C-alpha cells in the first residue's frame, strides 16, 4: 500500500523519457537551422568575393566584360559552397558584376538563393589640363 501511495504522490514515472522526446528533436532542428544559417553566410561571402574578382578584372584598363565574366565564374566554380553559380557583367563606364547561386541545403526542402554584386568605375588614363 505504501509503494502505491508513493507512486500516486510523486506521479513522475516516465517523465524523463517524455521530456527527452520533446527536447531532443527541438534541439536537433535548432542545430540544423544554425548550420543552414552558416552555409548561407559562407555562400554569400563566396558570391561577393567572386563578384569582386570579376570586377577587378573587368574594370582594368585592358580588361573586358568577357574577361571579368570568366574570372568571376572561375572563382565561383572553385568554391563548392556556392552551387549553380551564374555571372552577369554589365556597364561601360561603371562596371557591375553580379554573381548568383544557391547555398547548400542542410534542411530538407530548403532552397536558398544567394546573389551578390560589386560595382566600380572603369579605369582609364587621363591627361592633366
BALONU-178592 format. One record per residue: residue in one letter; x, y, z of N, C-alpha, C in turn. Coordinates in steps of 0.2 Angstrom, whole numbers, plus 5000, padded with zeros to 4 digits. Atoms other than C-alpha are relative to their C-alpha. Example, Ala and Ser with C-alpha at 12.3 -4.5 7.8 and 13.67 -1.06 7.14 Angstrom:
! residues 2
a500449945000506249785039500450065000s499649944999506849955036499650055003
END
This chain:
! residues 129
x500449945000500050005000500450065000x499649945000501450125004500350024993x499749985007502350104987499550034995x500549975005500650134978499950075002x500249934998500350294988500650044998x499449965002502150354985500050014992x500149995007501850324966499550054998x500549955001500250424967500250075002x499849944998501050564976500550034996x499549975004502550584965499850004993x500350005007501750534948500550024995x499549985005503350564938500349944997x499850065004503550394931500050014993x499949995008504250414913500050074998x500049935002504350604914500650024996x499449985003506150604909500049984993x500050025007505850504893499550044996x500449955004504450624888500450064999x499649935000505550774892500549994994x499550015005506950704881499749994993x500350015007505750654867499750074997x500249945003505150834866500650054999x499449965001506850924869500549984995x499550025005507950824858499950024993x500249985007507050854841500150075000x499949935001506951034845500750035000x499349995000508751044849500349984993x499750025007509150954833499850054995x500249955006508151074822500350065001x499649934999508951224831500749994997x499350015003510651144827500150014992x500050005007510251114809499850074997x500149935002509551294807500650045001x499449964999511151364814500549984995x499550035005512151254802499850034993x500249985007511051314787500150085000x499949925000511251504793500850014998x499349995002513151474792500249984993x499950015007513051394775499850064995x500349945004512051544768500550055001x499549954999513351664776500649994996x499350025004514851574768499850014993x500149995007513951564751499950074998x500149925002513551754751500750035000x499349985000515451784756500349984993x499750035006515951674741499850044994x500349965006514751764729500350075000x499749935000515451934734500750004998x499350005002517251884733500049984992x500050015007516851814715499850064996x500249945004515951974710500650055000x499549964999517452074717500649984995x499450035005518751964707499850024993x500249985007517751994691500050074999x499949935001517652174694500750035000x499249985000519552194697500249984993x499850025007519752104680499750044995x500449965005518452194670500150085000x500049925000518752374676500750024999x499349985002520652374672500050034993x500049975006521252474658500049964994x500050055005521552324647499449955001x500550054999520052224654499450014996x500650005004518552174645499449975005x500650034996516752124652500149924999x499950085001517151944645500549985004x499550024995518751934655499750005007x500350004994517851994670499549945002x500550065000516451864667500449945002x499650065000517751724665500350005007x499650004994518751774681499549995006x500550014995517151784692499749935000x500350065001516451624685500549955002x499550054998518151534688500150005007x499950004992518251594706499449975003x500650034997516451544710500049924999x500050075001516651374702500549965004x499550034995518151334713499850005007x500350004993517151364729499449955000x500650045000515951214732499450025004x500549974996514951314744499550044997x500449965005514151414730499849954995x500350055005513051294720499750044994x500349975006512551334702500150074999x499949935000513451494701499850034992x500149975006512951614687500350085001x499749935000513851784682499750044995x500249965006513251934673500550075001x499649945000514352084669499750054995x500349955004513752254663500350075001x499849934999514152434660500650014996x499449985004515452534650500550055005x499649964995516052674662500049985007x500050034993515452594678499849934999x500150085001515652404678499649985006x500450034994514452304688500049924998x499950075001514752114691499549975005x500450034995513352014699500149924999x500050074999513551834705499549975004x500650034997512051724709500249925001x499950074999511951544715499549985006x500350034994511251434729500449985005x499650034994511851394746499849935001x500250074998511951214751499549995005x500650014995510451144760500149955005x500050054994510551064777499449975002x500750024998508751064780499649974994x500350035006507650954768499550054998x500549965003506651054756500150085000x499849935000507551224759500550014994x499649985005508251304744500150085000x499949934999509051474747500550034995x499649975005509651584733500450065003x499549954998511151694735500250044994x499749965005511651844725500350065003x499649954998512951974727500350044994x499849965006513552124716500650045003x499449954999515152234715500050054994x500149945005515152404706500750045000x499549965000516552514701500250034993x499949965007517152644688500649964996x499450025005518252584673500650045001x499449964999520052634675500150034993x499849975007520652754661500550055002x499449955000522152864658499750074999x500249935001521853054659500650044999x499549955001522953194654499950065004x500149944996523253344665499850064995x500249945004522453504659500250075002
END
